């Protein structure tokens, strides 16, 4: 008789041989077993020493071999937890990561202290929608979420509906803020920030399975972030905030790029658990100058195909 836990022990060894670290292999072997069985963790802990159901071994083997090929668990199971909520994940979006919870935490704090009722918050590059959904559930802000990918926005909309905030967020397929006509009070962004040359060095779970458009930040990783800073310097409300997630060494590099004409200053950085300055908060000091951004007619449309109008 082979118990469920016996199968998991063998699966752990298989994943270690495929290149996973021992701790990760153990966690993933259990998660995939629970997925194959439809069990939560409490059921697994209670029944793991019982004989495995007849159909379990074949189904578990299929899931295990996908993981051995380094496909992320989030894509195999189709979901990932973020901020205590379950989010759908597909190959069209980045898997939500713990570091991005720091971005949400910082954004919620700024929204709560903002000196305006129901400030307009824009989540740029929404991906799975995890940032916009958590902000909608924890503040009274008006929300717009943008992405260049229709497929990503479709995932984000489903996640918003799942968590009861689908009617709180306006979804717009557009680069950066191109079709966002209402002035943003707070901009939140987890944009591509991996230097192009570093992508080949990423774990196979990332480089082979996650959308490159959501990873590639150009030669130094700051190409898209710099574009957003330039747009925010003209579009952000006076006194408004721009919060961005960055990688190793990029916070200092971004600070050096700001000049007196940008109208933005860095007011806060937050480190992740590894001590990397991960979240940078900028504030717009004055109304500044400049013309509104042009709108690409091919991309600046809302998800339902209508020309976007003012938020209600």
Secondary structure, DSSP 8 states (H G I E B T S, - for coil): --BHHHHHHHHHHHHHHTT--HHHHHHHHHHHHHHHHT--HHHHHHHTTSB--TTHHHHHHHHHHHHHTT--HHHHHTEEEETTEEEE--TTS----HHHHHHHHHHHHHHHH-SSTT-EEEEES-TTSHHHHHHHHH---EEEEEES-HHHHHHHHHHHHHTT-GGGEEEEESSTTTT--S--SEEEE----B-GGGGGGS-HHHHTTS-GGGTB--TTS-HHHHHHHHHHHHHS-TT-EEEEE--TTHHHHHHHH--GGG-EEEEEEEE-TTS-EEEEEEEE-S----------TTT-EETTS-------
